[in-house]
Amino acid sequence: MWKQILLGIGPLILAAIPATRAIAPIVPAAVAAAEDMLRATGPEKKAAALQLVDAGVTATNVTAGHEVIDPSAVREVAAGAIDLIVATTNLWSRSTVANMAPIL
């Protein structure tokens, strides 16, 4: 359920913020993948998610044939974006409303 909430609201939150708009589709997918590291600590999962974001940015730029996203500017923004969507997802998943209304 947590990953469904993350993948439902994460891109929407990040797309609404100009500084994170370019990485909005990448960050939630990276966090969801890092969540599969069952014995990892929060900081280890965040480090893994950041590595996946870096790979996603590289893939986006290679696919486009030019720099769409500045890799040097991404890490700090992505770290904050990860914190934001994890905190929001945790809050949502703990709420009564989230337990009654599924994410579409």
C-alpha positions in Angstrom: 0.0 0.0 0.0 2.8 2.4 0.9 4.4 2.1 -2.6 1.1 2.7 -4.3 0.6 5.9 -2.3 4.2 6.9 -3.1 3.8 6.3 -6.8 0.4 8.0 -6.8 1.3 11.2 -5.0 5.1 11.5 -5.4 5.1 12.6 -9.1 2.2 15.0 -8.5 4.0 16.7 -5.6 7.3 17.0 -7.4 5.8 18.2 -10.7 4.2 21.1 -8.8 7.6 22.4 -7.6 9.6 24.1 -10.3 13.0 22.9 -8.9 11.9 19.2 -8.9 9.7 19.2 -12.0 12.3 17.6 -14.3 12.9 14.7 -11.9 9.3 14.2 -10.9 8.9 10.9 -12.7 12.4 9.6 -11.7 12.5 10.1 -7.9 9.3 8.2 -6.8 10.4 5.2 -8.9 13.9 5.3 -7.4 12.4 5.5 -3.8 10.0 2.6 -4.6 12.9 0.5 -5.8 15.0 1.4 -2.8 12.2 0.3 -0.5 12.7 -3.3 -1.7 16.0 -3.3 0.3 14.4 -5.0 3.3 17.3 -5.0 5.8 18.6 -1.6 4.7 18.5 1.5 7.0 16.7 4.7 5.9 20.0 6.4 5.0 21.1 3.3 3.0 17.8 3.3 1.1 18.2 7.1 0.4 21.7 6.6 -0.9 20.5 3.8 -3.2 17.6 6.0 -4.4 20.0 8.8 -5.1 22.1 6.4 -7.2 19.0 5.4 -9.1 18.1 9.1 -9.7 21.6 9.7 -11.0 21.2 6.8 -13.4 17.7 8.1 -14.5 19.1 11.5 -15.2 21.9 10.1 -17.3 19.4 7.9 -19.2 17.1 10.9 -19.8 20.0 13.0 -21.2 21.3 10.2 -23.3 17.9 9.4 -24.7 17.3 13.1 -25.6 20.7 13.4 -27.2 21.5 16.5 -25.1 21.4 17.7 -21.5 17.8 18.0 -20.5 18.6 17.8 -16.8 21.8 19.2 -15.3 23.4 16.2 -13.4 25.5 18.5 -11.2 22.4 20.3 -9.9 20.3 17.2 -9.3 21.8 15.5 -6.2 20.9 18.1 -3.6 17.5 18.7 -5.1 16.8 15.0 -5.3 17.8 14.5 -1.7 15.3 17.0 -0.6 12.7 15.6 -3.0 13.2 12.1 -1.5 12.7 13.5 2.0 9.6 15.3 1.0 7.8 12.5 -0.8 8.7 9.9 1.9 7.4 12.2 4.7 4.3 12.9 2.7 3.7 9.3 1.9 4.2 8.3 5.5 1.7 10.9 6.6 -0.8 9.9 4.0 -0.5 6.2 4.7 -1.1 6.8 8.5 -4.2 8.9 8.0 -7.7 7.6 8.3 -8.6 9.1 5.0 -5.9 7.1 3.2 -7.3 3.9 4.8 -10.7 4.6 3.4 -9.9 6.1 0.0 -7.7 4.2 -2.5 -5.2 6.0 -4.6 -6.3 5.9 -8.3 
